[in-house]
Amino acid sequence: MGYIKYKEKKYNLVSIKLSKSSDFNALLKEFHTLFFSGLDKKVEHIRYAILELVNNSIRAHKELDRNDPITISFSMNDNFLTILIKDAGGGFNTSDLPYDINQDVSDIDMNNSSFQDYREKHSYKRFGMGLLLTKKTFDSFKITFYGNDGKECPWEQGVSRGTIIEMRSRIENEQ
């Protein structure tokens, strides 16, 4: 069974809570203390994908002035690394992305006009890359939204409380 090394100790589960005021440079340093056994070739890609998603969560919390914590959970079991990110950033309409979220990642052209239009529409503050990078990095990826009652719901402006993103990667080898 694999393990997560965090601050020089080995764990099966690590949970980190952040706020909208979390310092991104401190977060970057914190993430560089994470190591996932059996995924040594993908560790940097995993860190980068998670940082992209966490940055989106922090931005959404700031925009909505939400004080709920952003939770990132890392677990190793059944030969998989599973990562869950839960925020209360209101969710988002996946059809606003410059690609179909359900499309095979190898069929998505990041240089097409949809990406350029998306970037221009958001004054180059959003690039549409976080979820795409996540889909490329992990073996499986699932995005769900939840309401004020904490129950899963379809995304709807003003109704959805937040987003849960679950990512999994198979452990390649034991260390």
C-alpha positions as CSV (number, residue, x, y, z in Angstrom):
1,M,0.0,0.0,0.0
2,G,1.2,3.5,-0.8
3,Y,1.6,6.4,1.5
4,I,1.5,10.2,1.6
5,K,4.6,11.9,3.0
6,Y,3.7,15.2,4.5
7,K,6.2,17.3,6.5
8,E,8.5,14.3,6.7
9,K,5.9,11.9,8.2
10,K,4.0,9.1,6.4
11,Y,0.2,9.0,6.3
12,N,-2.7,7.3,4.6
13,L,-4.9,10.5,4.9
14,V,-3.9,14.1,5.0
15,S,-6.5,16.9,5.2
16,I,-5.7,20.6,4.7
17,K,-8.1,23.5,5.3
18,L,-7.6,26.9,3.7
19,S,-9.4,30.2,3.8
20,K,-10.0,32.9,1.2
21,S,-7.1,34.8,2.8
22,S,-4.6,32.0,2.5
23,D,-1.2,33.1,1.3
24,F,-0.5,31.5,-2.1
25,N,3.3,31.5,-1.6
26,A,2.9,29.8,1.8
27,L,0.5,27.3,0.2
28,L,3.0,26.6,-2.6
29,K,5.7,25.8,0.1
30,E,3.2,23.6,2.0
31,F,2.4,21.6,-1.2
32,H,6.1,21.0,-1.8
33,T,6.2,19.1,1.5
34,L,3.8,16.5,-0.1
35,F,5.0,13.3,-1.7
36,F,2.9,10.5,-3.0
37,S,4.6,7.1,-3.0
38,G,4.2,5.2,-6.3
39,L,3.5,8.4,-8.2
40,D,7.0,9.9,-8.2
41,K,6.8,10.6,-12.0
42,K,3.6,12.5,-11.6
43,V,4.1,14.4,-8.3
44,E,4.9,17.8,-9.9
45,H,1.9,17.5,-12.3
46,I,-0.4,16.5,-9.4
47,R,0.8,19.5,-7.3
48,Y,0.3,21.9,-10.2
49,A,-3.2,20.6,-11.0
50,I,-4.2,20.9,-7.3
51,L,-2.8,24.4,-7.0
52,E,-4.7,25.5,-10.1
53,L,-8.0,24.2,-8.6
54,V,-7.3,25.6,-5.2
55,N,-6.5,29.0,-6.7
56,N,-9.9,28.9,-8.4
57,S,-11.5,28.0,-5.1
58,I,-9.8,30.9,-3.3
59,R,-10.8,33.3,-6.0
60,A,-14.4,32.2,-5.9
61,H,-14.5,32.5,-2.1
62,K,-13.1,36.0,-2.3
63,E,-15.6,37.0,-5.0
64,L,-18.5,35.8,-2.9
65,D,-17.0,36.8,0.4
66,R,-17.4,33.3,1.7
67,N,-15.7,32.4,5.0
68,D,-16.3,28.6,4.8
69,P,-13.1,26.6,4.7
70,I,-11.7,25.1,1.5
71,T,-10.9,21.5,2.2
72,I,-8.3,19.4,0.4
73,S,-8.1,15.7,1.4
74,F,-5.5,13.3,0.1
75,S,-5.9,9.6,0.8
76,M,-4.0,6.5,-0.2
77,N,-5.9,3.2,-0.3
78,D,-6.7,0.3,-2.7
79,N,-3.6,1.2,-4.8
80,F,-5.1,4.7,-5.5
81,L,-4.3,8.2,-4.5
82,T,-7.7,10.0,-4.1
83,I,-7.9,13.8,-3.8
84,L,-11.0,15.7,-2.9
85,I,-11.3,19.5,-3.0
86,K,-14.4,21.0,-1.5
87,D,-15.2,24.7,-1.6
88,A,-18.2,26.9,-1.0
89,G,-17.4,29.1,-4.0
90,G,-20.9,28.8,-5.5
91,G,-20.0,26.4,-8.3
92,F,-20.0,27.3,-11.9
93,N,-21.7,26.4,-15.2
94,T,-19.5,23.9,-16.9
95,S,-21.0,24.8,-20.2
96,D,-19.2,28.2,-19.9
97,L,-15.8,26.5,-20.2
98,P,-14.1,26.7,-23.6
99,Y,-14.5,23.0,-24.1
100,D,-17.0,20.2,-23.2
101,I,-16.0,18.9,-19.8
102,N,-17.1,15.4,-20.8
103,Q,-15.0,15.4,-24.0
104,D,-11.9,13.1,-24.2
105,V,-9.0,15.3,-23.1
106,S,-6.9,14.2,-26.2
107,D,-9.6,15.8,-28.4
108,I,-9.4,19.2,-26.8
109,D,-7.3,21.9,-28.7
110,M,-6.1,24.5,-26.2
111,N,-5.1,26.8,-29.1
112,N,-8.6,27.1,-30.6
113,S,-10.6,30.3,-30.8
114,S,-12.9,29.2,-27.9
115,F,-10.0,29.3,-25.5
116,Q,-8.9,32.8,-26.8
117,D,-12.5,34.1,-26.5
118,Y,-12.8,32.7,-22.9
119,R,-9.6,34.4,-21.9
120,E,-10.6,37.7,-23.4
121,K,-14.1,37.5,-21.9
122,H,-12.4,37.1,-18.4
123,S,-9.8,39.9,-19.0
124,Y,-7.0,37.2,-19.0
125,K,-7.7,36.4,-15.3
126,R,-9.1,33.0,-16.2
127,F,-7.7,30.6,-18.8
128,G,-9.9,27.5,-18.6
129,M,-6.9,25.4,-17.9
130,G,-7.4,24.1,-14.3
131,L,-9.9,21.4,-15.0
132,L,-8.3,20.5,-18.3
133,L,-5.0,20.0,-16.6
134,T,-6.7,17.9,-13.9
135,K,-8.3,15.7,-16.5
136,K,-4.9,15.2,-18.2
137,T,-3.1,14.4,-14.9
138,F,-5.5,12.0,-13.2
139,D,-6.9,8.6,-14.2
140,S,-10.4,9.6,-13.1
141,F,-12.0,12.9,-12.4
142,K,-15.5,13.8,-11.1
143,I,-17.1,17.2,-10.4
144,T,-20.2,17.7,-8.4
145,F,-22.1,20.6,-6.9
146,Y,-23.9,20.8,-3.6
147,G,-26.6,23.2,-2.2
148,N,-27.0,25.0,1.1
149,D,-28.3,21.8,2.6
150,G,-25.0,20.0,1.8
151,K,-26.7,17.6,-0.7
152,E,-25.6,17.0,-4.2
153,C,-27.5,19.1,-6.8
154,P,-27.1,20.3,-10.4
155,W,-25.3,23.6,-10.8
156,E,-27.7,26.5,-10.7
157,Q,-26.7,30.2,-10.3
158,G,-27.6,31.3,-6.7
159,V,-28.7,27.8,-5.6
160,S,-25.4,25.9,-5.7
161,R,-23.3,26.5,-2.6
162,G,-20.1,24.9,-3.8
163,T,-18.1,22.4,-5.7
164,I,-16.5,19.0,-4.9
165,I,-13.9,17.7,-7.3
166,E,-12.6,14.2,-6.9
167,M,-9.5,13.0,-8.6
168,R,-7.9,9.5,-8.6
169,S,-4.6,8.1,-9.8
170,R,-3.5,4.5,-9.7
171,I,-0.3,4.0,-7.7
172,E,2.3,2.9,-10.3
173,N,4.8,1.2,-7.9
174,E,5.4,0.7,-4.3
175,Q,8.3,2.5,-2.5
